[in-house]
């Protein structure tokens, strides 16, 4: 239904609205809420398009949803990145040394 809102919660909200506003005013308030939500969505979509046009063609393919903090954390911290394996040494990819293999040593780190 709505983001994170299930049927039991929607029924509770409907009954709460029925008791608070009454059966006469509830349809009018629901219609006003729908119109307001539609206006907010239109405003945000226009703002997003205006931002893309102002930033120019070099960022036209920018996905603004990827800049949300939750998406950033999920993408960079929680997902396994297969490209990281390319940068790992063979020992790191295997997870252990083979018998008789010397430990990796970097003179710049000591």
C-alpha positions in Angstrom: 0.0 0.0 0.0 1.8 3.2 1.1 5.5 3.0 2.0 5.6 0.9 5.1 1.9 1.2 5.8 0.0 -2.0 5.8 -3.7 -2.8 5.7 -4.1 -3.0 9.5 -2.5 0.4 10.0 -4.6 1.9 7.2 -7.8 0.6 8.8 -6.8 2.0 12.2 -6.1 5.4 10.6 -9.4 5.4 8.8 -11.3 4.6 12.0 -9.4 7.2 13.9 -10.2 9.8 11.2 -13.8 8.7 11.3 -14.0 9.3 15.0 -12.1 12.6 15.0 -13.6 14.3 12.0 -16.9 12.5 11.6 -18.5 10.8 8.6 -19.5 14.2 7.0 -16.1 15.8 6.9 -13.9 12.7 6.4 -14.4 12.5 2.5 -13.6 16.2 2.2 -10.5 16.0 4.3 -9.3 12.9 2.4 -9.8 14.7 -0.9 -7.8 17.7 0.4 -5.0 15.4 1.6 -4.9 13.8 -1.9 -4.7 17.2 -3.6 -2.0 18.4 -1.3 0.0 15.2 -1.8 -0.3 15.6 -5.6 0.9 19.2 -5.4 3.9 18.2 -3.3 4.8 15.5 -5.7 4.5 17.9 -8.7 6.6 20.5 -6.9 9.3 18.0 -6.0 9.4 16.6 -9.6 9.7 20.1 -11.0 12.4 21.0 -8.5 14.3 17.9 -9.5 14.0 18.7 -13.2 15.1 22.3 -12.5 18.1 21.1 -10.6 19.2 18.8 -13.4 18.8 21.6 -16.0 20.7 24.1 -13.9 23.6 21.6 -13.3 24.0 21.0 -17.0 24.4 18.0 -19.3 27.5 16.6 -17.4 25.3 15.5 -14.5 22.1 14.8 -16.5 22.4 11.1 -15.7 22.8 11.8 -12.0 20.4 9.6 -10.0 19.3 11.8 -7.1 18.0 8.8 -5.2 21.5 7.4 -4.9 22.4 10.5 -2.8 20.0 9.6 -0.1 21.9 8.6 3.1 20.2 5.3 3.4 21.1 4.4 -0.2 24.7 5.6 0.3 25.1 3.4 3.3 23.5 0.4 1.7 25.6 0.8 -1.5 29.0 1.5 0.1 28.9 -0.4 3.3 26.4 -3.3 3.1 26.8 -4.6 -0.5 29.6 -6.8 -1.5 31.5 -5.1 -4.2 32.9 -7.6 -6.7 35.4 -5.0 -8.1 37.2 -5.0 -4.7 38.6 -8.5 -5.5 40.6 -7.0 -8.4 42.6 -4.8 -6.0 43.2 -7.5 -3.4 46.5 -9.5 -3.4 46.3 -13.2 -4.2 46.8 -13.9 -0.5 43.9 -11.7 0.5 41.7 -13.3 -2.1 42.5 -16.8 -0.8 42.3 -15.8 2.9 45.5 -17.6 4.0 49.1 -18.4 3.0 50.0 -21.7 1.3 52.4 -23.9 3.3 56.0 -22.5 2.9 54.8 -19.3 1.3 56.5 -16.2 2.9 54.3 -13.5 4.4 53.7 -10.4 2.2 56.1 -7.6 3.0 56.2 -4.0 2.0 59.3 -2.0 2.8 57.4 1.3 2.6 55.1 0.4 5.5 57.9 -0.2 8.0 
